[in-house]
């Protein structure tokens, strides 16, 4: 009886931990199909976005710091497809106005044939 109860309690605890970890990941990384937020120290390069910027080009695997009107965020691109295009606003943190900028993600040059 105690073994069954202990097993049930452990299974419930594991399930609860998995659900909360998944919820925490979703709130930190709302667009996992495009990659993930990263620390600025990991950036390979910086791209400054201004009113004239309509698009930016990056490679899959790049880590880029975006500077938009003095507000910065860093993103590691890890898309599901070899090439992808999407609005920068999909990955920008709340409160950063990206305008109408499209991100074009090319395949990683290390894996091009």
C-alpha positions in Angstrom: 0.0 0.0 0.0 2.7 2.5 0.9 4.7 1.6 -2.2 1.7 2.3 -4.4 1.1 5.6 -2.6 4.7 6.6 -2.9 4.8 5.8 -6.6 1.6 7.8 -7.2 3.1 10.8 -5.3 6.4 10.6 -7.2 4.6 10.3 -10.6 2.4 13.3 -9.8 5.4 15.4 -8.7 7.3 14.6 -11.9 4.2 15.4 -14.1 3.7 18.7 -12.2 7.4 19.6 -12.7 7.2 18.9 -16.4 4.1 21.0 -16.9 5.6 24.0 -15.0 8.9 23.7 -16.9 7.0 23.7 -20.2 5.0 26.7 -19.1 8.1 28.6 -18.1 9.8 27.8 -21.4 6.8 29.0 -23.3 6.7 32.3 -21.5 10.4 32.9 -22.0 10.5 31.7 -25.6 7.1 32.3 -27.3 8.4 31.4 -30.8 10.6 28.3 -30.5 10.4 27.6 -34.2 12.6 30.6 -34.9 15.3 30.0 -32.2 15.6 31.4 -28.7 16.6 34.5 -26.7 20.2 34.6 -25.8 22.7 36.6 -23.7 24.2 39.6 -25.4 27.7 38.2 -24.7 26.9 35.3 -27.1 26.2 37.6 -30.0 28.2 37.0 -33.3 27.2 40.5 -34.5 24.9 43.5 -34.0 22.3 44.9 -36.3 21.0 48.4 -35.8 17.4 48.8 -37.0 16.2 52.3 -38.0 13.2 53.8 -39.7 14.6 52.9 -43.2 15.2 49.3 -42.4 12.9 46.9 -44.3 14.7 43.6 -43.9 17.7 41.9 -42.3 19.6 38.9 -43.4 21.0 36.3 -41.0 22.1 32.7 -41.2 20.6 29.8 -39.3 22.9 29.4 -36.3 23.7 33.1 -36.0 23.3 34.9 -32.6 22.5 38.5 -33.3 21.9 41.5 -31.0 19.3 43.9 -32.4 19.5 47.6 -31.5 16.2 49.4 -32.1 16.1 53.0 -30.8 18.5 52.2 -28.0 16.6 49.1 -26.9 18.4 45.8 -27.4 17.7 42.1 -27.5 19.7 39.2 -28.6 18.4 36.2 -30.5 20.0 32.9 -31.5 18.5 31.7 -34.8 17.6 28.0 -35.0 14.8 27.7 -37.5 13.0 24.5 -38.3 13.5 25.0 -42.1 16.7 25.6 -44.0 15.4 28.9 -45.1 12.8 31.1 -43.4 11.3 34.6 -43.5 9.2 36.2 -40.7 8.5 39.5 -39.1 11.0 40.6 -36.6 8.2 41.5 -34.2 7.6 37.8 -33.7 10.8 37.4 -31.7 11.2 40.9 -30.2 10.4 41.3 -26.5 7.3 43.1 -25.4 7.7 46.9 -25.5 10.1 47.0 -28.5 8.6 48.4 -31.6 10.3 46.7 -34.6 8.3 48.4 -37.3 7.7 46.4 -40.5 11.1 44.6 -40.6 11.3 41.1 -42.2 14.0 38.7 -41.1 15.4 36.4 -43.8 17.2 33.4 -42.4 19.5 31.6 -44.8 20.7 28.1 -44.3 23.8 27.7 -42.2 26.9 28.2 -44.4 28.7 25.3 -42.6 26.1 22.9 -44.0 25.7 24.2 -47.5 26.8 21.8 -50.2 
